[in-house]
Amino acid sequence: MQVNTKATEVALKAASNEVSIFVKNAEKEVIALEERFANIVPIATTKEGYAQCKDARKELMPIKKGLEDARKLLKAPILEAGKLVDSTMNPLAERIGVLITPFVDAYQAVDKEVELKRQARLNTIIDAFKAFDNAVVNVIGKSSDEIQNSIDELCDFDLDPKIFMERTDEAAAKYGETMERLGALLMQTVQAEEMQAKQQAMDEREAKILEAEAREQARIDKVAADAEQVKQDEIDAKLKAKRDAEIEQAREEARNEAELIAQEAHKKALADAEQKAIQLTADAVKAELERIEAQQAQEATEAKAREDNKRHKGAIHSKIHTAFLTTGITETQSKALIKLIATRQLDNIRITY
């Protein structure tokens, strides 16, 4: 199927030519008007200038409106044609798109699978080169057995040309270099371990010799120490007997001296106690006299205070009694009332002294 738009294109081109001719004629008319009016400076402050401005607008406005009406008129069928084309052609193109989609999906799926395989192959190559680098780094400082295990693992490595392709030679060179470095490292480690084992054996033999020498020296020292201890025990026994005799004599002398000191102390204690008793008796008598004097002074002070208070209250009661008599109550009633108030038998009345 082939879409034929030639006739439509010819018709649109003819219409476009007609529009172009109209536009050119309209442009000539606008140019003529610009030559007449563009260089005129509008001055509306005078009567003549104001009329000139109004006349210019009156002449130009119909032309402007005619051009705008013509633009709308000429554009309307073009817009309608565009809408018609969009509304009819877009669904047709979408229907063709529906036909295309399965085919595009099919070959894109193949392309994606090819790309995934390519990326997987590249990742395998990258991982292989990383494995070569790590094979040496990971066994540095390790034992010969661990290095040998790493070599054994790399021996089974597959340098498949179908995977490495253009990098096969590079991978083979890297593999050979890695195996060579691992072999050299293995030899160095084996030699170092052998030297270390020999040194350890020598150290163990020396340790055993030193241990045997130490045991023999300890036995000799013990024999000498035992003999020396026997002599020392004899000396210690003699010294102990002498010390015991001296201690016993010192204890006897101390007991005698203690008895003399105790007798003197007892005599002095009796004298001190007698003197202390005399002093305590004198102090007690003095304290009792002072207490009696203080008590008498306090009783005199309290008696005076009671007397002063009695006189003070009596004076206040006298004033109240005089005031009550002015109210017409009898003297007996006044005294009875004052007594009730003073003894606080009336809850709401108080005398302030």
C-alpha positions in Angstrom: 0.0 0.0 0.0 1.3 3.5 -0.9 -0.4 6.7 0.2 -0.9 9.0 -2.8 -1.0 12.7 -1.8 0.1 14.2 -5.1 -3.3 15.5 -6.1 -3.9 16.9 -2.7 -0.5 18.5 -2.6 -1.1 20.2 -6.0 -4.4 21.6 -4.8 -2.8 22.9 -1.6 0.0 24.4 -3.6 -2.4 26.2 -5.9 -4.3 27.5 -2.9 -1.0 28.5 -1.3 -0.1 30.4 -4.5 -3.4 32.3 -4.4 -2.9 33.2 -0.8 0.7 34.3 -1.6 -0.6 36.6 -4.4 -3.2 38.1 -2.1 -0.6 38.7 0.6 1.8 40.4 -1.8 -1.0 42.7 -3.0 -1.9 43.5 0.5 1.7 44.1 1.4 2.0 46.6 -1.4 -1.0 48.5 -0.1 0.5 48.5 3.4 3.8 49.8 2.1 1.9 52.6 0.3 0.1 53.5 3.6 3.5 53.4 5.5 5.0 55.8 3.0 2.0 58.2 3.7 1.7 57.9 7.5 5.0 56.5 9.0 6.9 59.8 8.8 4.1 61.9 10.2 4.5 63.0 13.8 1.0 63.0 15.4 0.3 66.3 17.2 -3.2 66.4 18.8 -2.7 69.5 20.9 -4.0 71.7 18.1 -7.4 71.7 16.5 -6.0 70.8 13.0 -3.7 68.2 14.4 -6.4 66.6 16.5 -8.7 66.4 13.3 -5.8 64.9 11.3 -5.3 62.2 13.9 -9.0 61.3 13.9 -9.0 61.2 10.0 -6.0 59.0 9.9 -7.6 56.5 12.3 -10.8 56.7 10.3 -9.0 55.8 7.1 -6.6 53.1 8.5 -9.0 51.2 10.8 -11.2 49.8 7.9 -8.1 48.6 6.1 -6.7 46.9 9.3 -10.1 45.3 9.9 -10.2 44.1 6.3 -6.8 42.5 6.6 -7.8 40.7 9.9 -11.0 39.5 8.4 -9.2 38.3 5.3 -6.6 36.5 7.5 -9.4 34.7 9.4 -11.3 33.9 6.2 -8.2 32.5 4.5 -7.0 30.6 7.6 -10.4 29.0 8.3 -10.4 26.4 5.6 -6.7 25.6 6.3 -7.5 25.0 10.0 -10.5 22.9 9.0 -8.4 20.9 6.6 -5.7 20.4 9.3 -8.4 19.2 11.8 -9.8 16.9 9.2 -6.4 15.5 8.4 -5.6 14.9 12.1 -8.9 13.3 12.9 -8.7 10.9 9.9 -5.0 10.2 9.4 -3.9 9.9 13.1 -6.2 6.8 13.7 -5.0 5.2 10.5 -1.3 5.8 11.5 -2.1 4.3 14.9 -3.6 1.2 13.3 -0.4 0.8 11.3 1.6 1.3 14.5 -0.4 -1.6 16.1 0.7 -3.8 13.2 4.4 -2.7 13.6 4.7 -3.2 17.4 4.9 -7.1 17.4 7.6 -7.1 14.8 9.6 -4.4 16.6 9.2 -6.2 20.0 10.4 -9.5 18.3 13.7 -8.1 16.9 14.3 -5.9 20.0 14.0 -9.0 22.2 16.6 -10.7 20.1 18.8 -7.6 20.3 18.3 -7.5 24.1 19.3 -11.1 24.4 22.3 -10.6 22.3 23.3 -7.6 24.4 22.8 -9.5 27.6 25.0 -12.3 26.3 27.6 -9.8 25.2 27.5 -8.1 28.6 27.7 -11.4 30.4 30.7 -12.4 28.3 32.4 -9.0 29.2 31.6 -9.5 32.9 33.2 -13.0 32.7 36.3 -11.5 31.2 36.4 -8.7 33.8 35.9 -11.2 36.6 38.7 -13.4 35.2 41.2 -10.6 35.2 40.1 -9.7 38.7 40.6 -13.3 39.8 44.1 -13.3 38.4 45.0 -10.1 40.4 43.3 -11.4 43.6 44.9 -14.8 43.3 48.3 -13.3 44.2 47.1 -10.6 46.6 44.9 -12.9 48.7 47.7 -15.4 49.4 50.4 -12.9 50.4 51.5 -13.8 54.0 49.5 -17.1 53.8 50.9 -20.7 54.3 52.3 -22.8 51.4 49.2 -25.0 51.6 46.9 -22.1 51.0 49.1 -20.9 48.1 49.0 -24.4 46.6 45.2 -24.5 46.9 45.1 -21.2 45.0 47.3 -22.6 42.3 45.2 -25.8 42.1 42.0 -23.7 41.7 43.6 -21.7 38.8 44.8 -24.8 37.1 41.2 -25.6 36.2 40.6 -22.1 34.8 39.0 -22.3 31.3 40.5 -19.8 28.8 37.7 -20.4 26.3 38.4 -18.4 23.1 34.6 -18.2 22.5 34.4 -16.1 25.6 37.6 -14.1 25.6 37.6 -13.7 21.8 39.9 -10.7 21.0 41.3 -10.7 24.6 42.2 -14.4 24.5 46.0 -13.7 24.1 45.9 -11.0 26.8 44.1 -13.4 29.2 46.5 -16.2 28.5 49.5 -13.9 29.1 47.9 -12.7 32.3 47.1 -16.2 33.4 50.7 -17.3 32.7 52.1 -14.3 34.6 49.8 -15.1 37.6 50.7 -18.8 37.7 54.4 -17.8 37.5 54.1 -15.3 40.4 52.2 -17.9 42.5 54.8 -20.5 41.8 57.6 -18.1 42.9 55.7 -17.1 45.9 55.1 -20.8 46.8 58.8 -21.6 46.5 59.7 -18.6 48.7 57.1 -19.6 51.3 58.2 -23.3 51.3 61.8 -22.2 51.9 60.7 -19.8 54.6 58.6 -22.5 56.3 61.5 -25.0 56.1 63.9 -22.5 57.7 61.2 -21.7 60.3 60.8 -25.4 61.1 64.5 -25.9 61.4 64.8 -22.9 63.7 61.9 -24.1 65.8 63.5 -27.6 66.1 66.8 -26.0 67.2 64.9 -23.8 69.7 63.1 -26.8 71.1 66.4 -28.7 71.5 68.1 -25.8 73.2 65.0 -25.4 75.5 65.3 -29.1 76.5 69.0 -28.7 77.2 68.4 -25.6 79.3 65.6 -27.3 81.1 67.8 -30.3 82.0 70.6 -28.0 83.1 68.1 -26.1 85.2 66.8 -29.3 86.9 70.4 -30.5 87.7 71.3 -27.1 89.1 68.1 -27.1 91.1 69.1 -30.6 92.5 72.6 -29.4 93.4 71.2 -26.3 95.0 68.7 -28.3 97.0 71.4 -30.6 98.4 73.5 -27.6 99.4 70.5 -25.9 100.8 69.5 -29.0 102.8 73.0 -29.2 104.4 73.0 -25.5 105.1 69.6 -25.8 106.6 70.8 -28.5 109.1 73.6 -26.2 110.2 71.2 -23.3 110.4 68.7 -25.3 112.4 71.3 -26.1 115.0 72.3 -22.5 115.3 68.6 -21.4 115.5 68.0 -23.9 118.3 70.8 -22.6 120.4 69.8 -19.0 119.7 66.2 -19.9 120.6 67.2 -21.4 123.9 69.2 -18.4 124.7 66.3 -16.0 123.7 63.8 -18.1 125.8 66.0 -17.7 128.9 66.5 -14.0 128.4 62.8 -13.6 127.8 61.9 -15.5 131.0 64.3 -13.4 133.0 62.9 -10.2 131.5 59.4 -11.3 132.3 60.3 -12.0 135.9 61.9 -8.6 136.3 58.9 -7.0 134.6 56.5 -8.8 137.0 58.5 -7.5 140.0 58.6 -4.0 138.7 54.9 -4.1 137.8 54.0 -5.1 141.4 56.0 -2.1 142.8 54.4 0.3 140.3 51.0 -1.1 141.1 51.5 -0.5 144.8 52.6 3.1 144.3 49.7 3.6 141.9 47.2 2.3 144.3 48.4 4.6 147.1 48.3 7.5 144.8 44.8 6.5 143.5 43.5 6.4 147.1 44.9 9.9 147.8 43.6 11.3 144.6 40.2 9.8 145.2 40.0 11.2 148.7 41.0 14.7 147.4 38.5 14.4 144.6 35.7 13.5 147.0 36.5 16.5 149.2 36.5 18.7 146.1 33.2 17.2 144.8 31.5 17.8 148.1 32.6 21.5 148.1 31.5 21.9 144.5 28.1 20.3 145.3 27.6 22.6 148.3 28.5 25.7 146.2 26.3 24.6 143.3 23.3 24.0 145.7 23.8 27.4 147.2 23.9 29.0 143.8 20.8 27.1 142.7 18.9 28.2 145.8 19.9 31.8 145.2 18.9 31.6 141.6 15.6 30.0 142.4 14.9 32.7 145.1 15.8 35.4 142.6 13.5 33.8 139.9 10.7 33.5 142.4 11.1 37.2 143.5 11.1 38.2 139.8 8.0 36.1 139.0 6.3 37.4 142.2 7.0 41.0 141.1 5.8 40.2 137.6 2.6 38.7 138.9 2.1 41.7 141.1 2.8 44.2 138.3 0.4 42.2 136.1 -2.2 42.2 138.8 -1.9 45.9 139.2 -2.0 46.4 135.4 -5.1 44.3 135.0 -6.7 45.9 138.0 -6.2 49.4 136.5 -7.7 48.2 133.2 -10.6 46.5 135.1 -11.1 49.7 137.1 -11.4 51.8 133.9 -13.9 49.3 132.4 -15.9 49.2 135.7 -16.1 53.0 135.7 -17.3 52.9 132.0 -19.9 50.2 132.8 -21.3 52.2 135.7 -22.1 55.0 133.3 -24.5 52.7 131.5 -26.7 52.5 134.6 -25.9 48.9 135.7 -25.1 48.3 139.4 -21.6 47.9 140.8 -22.2 44.2 141.4 -23.4 43.6 137.9 -20.4 45.5 136.5 -17.9 43.4 138.5 -19.7 40.2 137.5 -19.6 41.2 133.8 -15.9 42.1 134.0 -15.1 38.7 135.6 -17.0 36.9 132.8 -15.0 38.7 130.2 -11.6 38.4 132.0 -12.1 34.6 132.5 -13.1 34.3 128.8 -16.5 32.8 129.5 -17.9 35.1 126.7 -16.4 33.8 123.4 -16.8 36.9 121.3 -15.5 39.5 123.9 -11.9 40.0 124.9 -10.0 42.4 127.1 -6.7 43.7 125.7 -4.1 44.2 128.4 
